[in-house]
Amino acid sequence: METDLPPSQNLARRVAVIILLAIFFSDLSPTMGTVRYYGERALLTGPVFGALGFWWQQRRSVAAAGLLAAVFVLEPVAWWLYGLHFGGGAAYPVPGYPALWLSEIAAGLAGFALLARAARRGGSPA
């Protein structure tokens, strides 16, 4: 990706990106042990969400939109139940993070409303 910028500005841009990436990854160092755990699960969920996206793109399916929304809406409940039944306590204390779980639920409902409206119109959600 070449631009019409002078070489000194291209170099400055590249250096800035490298510095930002170094800061980003150095801040993630305490959580890098979890990368393998989530990476392995992403091998399953990536194709599932890809299939949902393809289904949506081909058919403008309200069911595909509903399944995607359900992930956001039900995730806080799923983590809470998982912790109670398998982890000896909540995996993360859902009541202790109301902004997190309420925003997830709101994102799921808003996304569903947007996609369902687009499905009824037969067009793109944007």
C-alpha positions in Angstrom: 0.0 0.0 0.0 2.0 3.0 -1.3 0.9 6.5 -0.8 1.8 9.8 -2.4 3.4 10.9 0.8 7.1 11.9 0.9 9.4 9.0 2.0 10.1 10.6 5.4 6.4 10.7 6.2 5.9 7.0 5.1 8.8 6.1 7.3 7.4 8.1 10.2 4.0 6.4 9.8 5.6 2.9 9.8 7.6 3.7 12.9 4.5 5.0 14.7 2.6 1.8 13.8 5.5 -0.4 15.1 5.6 1.6 18.4 1.8 1.3 18.8 1.9 -2.4 18.2 4.8 -2.8 20.7 2.8 -0.9 23.4 -0.3 -2.9 22.6 1.4 -6.3 22.9 3.4 -5.3 25.9 0.2 -4.4 27.7 -1.3 -7.8 26.8 1.6 -9.7 28.3 -0.2 -10.6 31.6 -3.0 -12.2 29.6 -1.0 -14.0 27.0 -1.6 -17.3 28.9 -5.2 -17.2 27.9 -4.5 -16.8 24.2 -4.2 -20.6 23.6 -7.5 -21.2 25.4 -9.4 -18.7 23.4 -7.5 -19.4 20.2 -8.5 -23.1 20.3 -12.2 -22.1 20.7 -11.9 -19.6 17.9 -11.2 -22.5 15.6 -14.8 -23.6 16.2 -16.6 -20.3 16.6 -14.9 -18.6 13.7 -16.4 -20.9 11.1 -19.8 -20.8 12.9 -19.9 -17.0 12.8 -18.7 -17.0 9.3 -21.5 -19.3 8.3 -24.0 -17.1 10.1 -22.6 -14.1 8.2 -22.8 -16.0 4.9 -26.4 -17.0 5.7 -27.3 -13.4 6.5 -25.6 -12.1 3.3 -27.3 -14.6 1.1 -30.8 -14.6 2.5 -31.2 -11.6 4.9 -32.4 -14.1 7.4 -34.0 -12.9 10.6 -33.1 -16.3 12.2 -29.4 -15.6 11.5 -29.7 -12.2 13.1 -31.5 -13.7 16.0 -28.7 -16.3 16.6 -26.1 -13.6 16.5 -28.1 -11.4 18.9 -28.6 -14.4 21.3 -24.9 -14.7 21.7 -24.6 -11.2 23.0 -27.8 -11.3 25.1 -27.2 -14.7 26.7 -23.4 -14.6 27.2 -23.6 -13.0 30.7 -26.1 -15.5 31.8 -24.1 -18.4 30.4 -20.9 -17.3 32.2 -22.8 -17.0 35.4 -24.4 -20.4 35.1 -21.1 -22.0 34.0 -19.4 -20.6 37.1 -22.1 -21.8 39.4 -22.3 -25.3 38.1 -18.7 -26.0 37.0 -16.4 -23.5 38.5 -17.6 -23.3 42.1 -18.7 -19.7 41.7 -19.4 -17.3 39.0 -16.8 -17.4 36.2 -16.9 -13.6 36.5 -19.3 -12.0 39.0 -22.0 -10.8 36.6 -23.8 -8.6 39.1 -20.4 -6.9 39.8 -20.0 -5.7 36.3 -23.4 -4.2 35.3 -22.0 -1.9 32.7 -20.3 -4.8 30.9 -23.3 -7.2 30.8 -25.9 -4.5 30.1 -23.8 -3.2 27.2 -23.5 -6.7 25.8 -27.2 -7.2 26.0 -27.9 -3.7 24.5 -25.5 -4.4 21.6 -27.2 -7.7 20.9 -30.7 -6.2 20.9 -29.6 -3.2 18.8 -27.8 -5.4 16.3 -30.8 -7.6 16.0 -33.1 -4.7 15.5 -30.8 -3.3 12.8 -30.5 -6.6 11.0 -34.2 -7.5 11.2 -35.1 -4.1 9.8 -32.7 -4.6 6.9 -34.1 -8.1 6.3 -37.6 -6.7 6.1 -36.4 -4.1 3.6 -34.3 -6.6 1.7 -31.3 -4.4 1.8 -28.0 -3.8 3.6 -28.1 -3.0 7.3 -26.1 0.2 6.9 
